[in-house]
Amino acid sequence: MRFLLFFMLFFSLYAQSETLKIGIKPSEPWVMYDKNSSIENRKPIGFSIDLWNKIAQELHVKTEWVYYDSTSELIEATKAKEVDASISAITITSAREKEIDFSSSMYELGLQVMVDASKSTSSVLELMGKELKKMMNLETSLMFLLFLLITIHLRWFVDRRDKNSTLFSKQYGSGIVDAFWWGITMLITWETPPSKGLARIIDLMWHIVGILAVSILTAIVTSALTAQAIGGSIRSEKDLAGKFVAAVATDAPRKYVEKIGANVIPVKSVAEGISLVRNGKAEALVHDGPRLVYLANKINKQEKKKVLLVLPFTFNPQNYGIVFPTGSPLKEQVDRILLRLREANGLEKSFHQQLQDKWLKKQ
């Protein structure tokens, strides 16, 4: 009996001292750390890090983080048994399952679409207002008002010298008011009053200004309608067909988006895809929903305005899992722990739900 107790104590102490090598790669908000700092000084955080730390606590083991740059490197390292397991934001697929073993789902999600927030509004008037605001800044407005004041004074002065003209009042105050309404009317309707000489030249110049103003307004309306057509027409994944959509070249979402008929722009990273969307070189970015929401919230907060929007619909359901070498005895233990971590403790939220509240806030 004493021998059995001694053996159990020894085994317990051994288990507690055991260290597992766990592969990770950066993927906000699942795994985050400063890649420029030394390995010794890196302090990874995120949903996956908190989840594994809890699993390690339940297993009574220590963790040694092993750093990789891509999902393919994680899987290859796990397959070669360079690490005991890998965790990040790794999608469970049948192709990957042929090479390694996955835990049960650690998180369920789907793909979502990120667009430029300024092009997603359903109000054309709002878009027109934004475009006009860009054009009519303080400097431009002051220059226009100055030009208008000079023109109406000049037009009134010329008309005042024509004793036969009754277009404007000969008194300065009422005459300038008449000239002002002349300028506005011509600008909008292009109606030219009977005139000759210098008055005709001024009328012609102001007529040309009116034509230019209407042309600019037409261009703004066209731009607003085009922007609305791009951002406002994406209501489901079917609407991505024919559009220019950015997707990470090495990730599963790219293959799915290609199958539904989108013009895929392969990018090296999500950050590159976001840059293309913001610069208007891509109409949308498709990636795992939670990560897009996290990054959109982060960028919008930094710029103190909504510049990116993740559309509310989700498609192509996926599951994230923890990766193990084929036949690893850890897999079954971790699966049981994952199930327990999803179970609520009375009125308290489950550990899994607490992680969602901490790392995966909605937009």
RAKA-V862678 format. One record per pair of residues at least 24 apart in sequence whose C-alpha atoms are under 8 Angstrom apart, sorted by the first residue. I is the first residue (numbers start at 0). J is the second residue. Records with the same first field share a line. If there is no record, write none. Layout:
I = J + J
This chain:
14 = 59 + 60
15 = 59 + 60 + 61
16 = 60 + 61
17 = 60 + 61
18 = 60 + 61 + 62 + 63
19 = 60 + 61 + 62 + 63 + 82 + 83
20 = 62 + 63 + 64 + 65 + 82 + 83 + 84
21 = 62 + 63 + 64 + 65 + 82 + 83 + 84 + 85 + 86
22 = 64 + 65 + 66 + 67 + 73 + 76 + 77 + 82 + 83 + 84 + 85 + 86
23 = 64 + 65 + 66 + 67 + 73 + 85 + 86 + 87
24 = 66 + 67 + 68 + 69 + 70 + 73 + 86 + 87
25 = 68 + 69 + 87
26 = 87 + 88 + 290
27 = 290 + 293 + 294
28 = 290 + 293 + 358 + 359
29 = 87 + 88 + 358
30 = 87 + 88
45 = 358
46 = 354 + 355 + 358
47 = 86 + 87 + 88
48 = 86 + 87
49 = 354
50 = 351 + 354
51 = 86
54 = 333 + 336 + 337
57 = 336
74 = 99 + 322
77 = 322 + 323 + 324
78 = 323 + 324 + 325
79 = 324
80 = 324
83 = 323 + 324
84 = 321 + 322 + 323 + 324
85 = 321 + 322 + 323
86 = 320 + 321 + 322
87 = 321
88 = 319 + 320
89 = 319 + 320 + 321 + 322
90 = 317 + 318 + 319 + 320
91 = 317 + 318 + 319 + 320
98 = 325
99 = 322 + 323 + 324 + 325
100 = 322 + 323 + 324 + 325 + 326 + 327 + 330
101 = 320 + 321 + 322 + 323 + 330
102 = 320 + 321 + 322 + 323 + 330 + 331 + 333 + 334
103 = 320 + 321 + 334 + 337
104 = 318 + 319 + 320 + 321
105 = 318 + 319 + 320 + 321 + 337
106 = 318 + 319 + 320
107 = 316 + 317 + 318 + 319
108 = 287 + 288 + 289 + 316 + 317 + 318 + 319
109 = 287 + 288 + 313 + 314 + 315 + 316 + 317
110 = 252 + 285 + 286 + 287 + 288 + 313 + 314 + 315 + 316 + 317
111 = 285 + 286 + 287 + 288 + 291 + 309 + 310 + 311 + 312 + 313 + 314
112 = 283 + 284 + 285 + 286 + 288 + 291 + 309 + 310
113 = 283 + 284 + 285 + 291 + 307 + 308 + 309 + 310
114 = 230 + 276 + 282 + 283 + 284 + 307 + 308 + 309 + 310
115 = 230 + 276 + 277 + 282 + 283 + 306 + 307 + 308
116 = 230 + 305 + 306 + 307 + 308
117 = 306 + 307
118 = 226 + 227 + 229 + 230 + 231
119 = 226 + 227 + 229 + 230 + 231 + 308
120 = 227 + 230 + 231
121 = 227 + 231
122 = 227
123 = 220 + 223 + 224 + 227
126 = 223 + 226 + 227
127 = 219 + 220 + 223
130 = 219 + 223
131 = 219
147 = 182
150 = 201
151 = 175 + 178 + 179 + 182
152 = 178
154 = 178 + 198 + 201
157 = 197 + 198
158 = 198
185 = 209
186 = 210 + 212
187 = 213
229 = 282
230 = 282
234 = 312
235 = 312
236 = 314
242 = 282
243 = 281 + 282 + 283
244 = 281 + 282 + 283 + 284 + 285
245 = 272 + 275 + 276 + 281 + 282 + 283 + 284 + 285
246 = 272 + 284 + 285 + 286
247 = 272 + 286
252 = 285 + 286 + 287
253 = 285
256 = 285
277 = 307
288 = 313
289 = 359
292 = 359 + 360 + 361 + 362
293 = 359 + 360 + 361
295 = 362
296 = 362
309 = 362
